[in-house]
Amino acid sequence: MRPTPTIEKMASGNLSLFITEDVSWETFPEEAAKFVAFAQGTVLKKIDTPVERLWIVLINWRPFWLTFDDFAVGMSLDSMLSICNPVVRRLHDQLTKQEPHNKSSKPTPNGAT
């Protein structure tokens, strides 16, 4: 089990926020909606195919991919552009404060548990 949330650098140099392992193929839509509400974002497009689940979202007017990964299982927010990186850091800080014992994060609007 890896600690969540965590920031990782992608091959592009942009940042990815690994949000939680506590998600499955079936629960991704519900968990993604909770995260988008927590981040005060907007869903632009939902891509749901037999092999991938991916939402394109805007948070602070910056574009991201919100993805379900089945290897290693988890939900991540991936920066499309380098200008997204400060938003990733801010969300990481907010989630870390919400989950002080580094448990698997289930973001909820307004920090409610």
C-alpha positions as CSV (number, residue, x, y, z in Angstrom):
1,M,0.0,0.0,0.0
2,R,1.5,3.3,-1.0
3,P,0.9,6.5,1.0
4,T,-1.7,8.8,-0.4
5,P,-1.9,11.5,-1.6
6,T,1.5,11.6,-3.3
7,I,3.0,13.9,-6.0
8,E,4.9,12.2,-8.8
9,K,6.7,13.6,-11.8
10,M,5.6,12.3,-15.2
11,A,7.8,11.8,-18.2
12,S,6.6,15.1,-19.5
13,G,8.0,16.9,-16.5
14,N,4.5,17.8,-15.4
15,L,3.1,16.6,-12.0
16,S,0.7,13.9,-11.2
17,L,-1.3,13.7,-8.0
18,F,-1.9,10.1,-6.9
19,I,-5.1,10.6,-4.9
20,T,-6.1,7.2,-3.6
21,E,-5.8,3.4,-3.9
22,D,-9.3,3.1,-2.5
23,V,-11.1,3.0,-5.8
24,S,-12.1,0.4,-8.3
25,W,-13.4,0.3,-11.9
26,E,-16.9,0.3,-10.6
27,T,-16.5,3.1,-8.0
28,F,-14.4,5.4,-10.1
29,P,-17.3,7.6,-11.3
30,E,-18.5,8.2,-7.8
31,E,-15.0,8.8,-6.4
32,A,-14.1,11.1,-9.3
33,A,-17.2,13.1,-8.8
34,K,-16.3,13.6,-5.1
35,F,-12.8,14.7,-6.0
36,V,-14.0,17.2,-8.7
37,A,-16.4,18.7,-6.1
38,F,-13.7,18.8,-3.5
39,A,-11.3,20.6,-6.0
40,Q,-14.2,22.9,-7.1
41,G,-13.6,21.7,-10.7
42,T,-15.6,21.2,-13.8
43,V,-15.9,18.0,-15.8
44,L,-15.4,18.7,-19.5
45,K,-15.6,15.2,-20.9
46,K,-15.9,11.6,-19.6
47,I,-14.2,8.9,-21.5
48,D,-15.4,5.5,-20.6
49,T,-14.3,2.6,-22.7
50,P,-13.8,-1.1,-22.1
51,V,-10.1,-0.4,-21.4
52,E,-9.9,3.0,-19.8
53,R,-11.8,5.5,-17.5
54,L,-10.6,9.1,-17.9
55,W,-12.2,12.4,-17.2
56,I,-11.0,15.7,-18.6
57,V,-11.5,18.3,-15.9
58,L,-10.8,22.0,-15.3
59,I,-9.6,23.1,-11.9
60,N,-8.7,26.7,-11.4
61,W,-9.1,27.1,-15.2
62,R,-6.3,24.6,-15.8
63,P,-6.8,21.3,-17.7
64,F,-6.2,17.9,-16.1
65,W,-6.8,14.2,-16.8
66,L,-8.5,12.5,-13.9
67,T,-7.8,8.8,-14.4
68,F,-8.4,5.4,-13.0
69,D,-5.3,3.2,-13.2
70,D,-5.6,-0.6,-12.9
71,F,-1.9,-1.1,-12.5
72,A,-1.2,-0.1,-9.7
73,V,-4.8,0.5,-8.8
74,G,-5.6,4.1,-8.0
75,M,-7.0,7.4,-9.1
76,S,-4.7,10.2,-10.3
77,L,-4.9,13.8,-11.4
78,D,-2.4,14.4,-14.2
79,S,-1.3,17.9,-15.3
80,M,-1.8,18.6,-19.0
81,L,0.5,21.6,-18.8
82,S,3.3,22.9,-16.6
83,I,1.0,25.7,-15.4
84,C,-1.1,23.0,-13.7
85,N,1.7,22.0,-11.3
86,P,1.0,24.7,-8.6
87,V,-2.6,23.4,-8.5
88,V,-1.4,19.9,-8.0
89,R,0.8,21.1,-5.1
90,R,-2.1,23.0,-3.5
91,L,-4.5,20.1,-3.8
92,H,-1.9,17.8,-2.3
93,D,-1.5,20.1,0.7
94,Q,-5.3,20.3,1.1
95,L,-5.7,16.5,1.0
96,T,-2.7,15.9,3.3
97,K,-4.3,18.2,5.9
98,Q,-7.6,16.4,5.5
99,E,-6.0,13.0,6.1
100,P,-3.3,13.7,8.8
101,H,-2.4,10.0,9.3
102,N,-1.7,9.4,5.6
103,K,-4.5,7.0,5.2
104,S,-6.1,6.3,1.9
105,S,-7.8,9.5,0.9
106,K,-11.5,9.7,0.0
107,P,-11.9,13.4,-0.7
108,T,-15.2,15.0,0.2
109,P,-16.5,18.5,-0.4
110,N,-15.6,20.9,2.3
111,G,-13.4,18.4,4.1
112,A,-16.4,16.5,5.5
113,T,-15.8,12.9,6.4
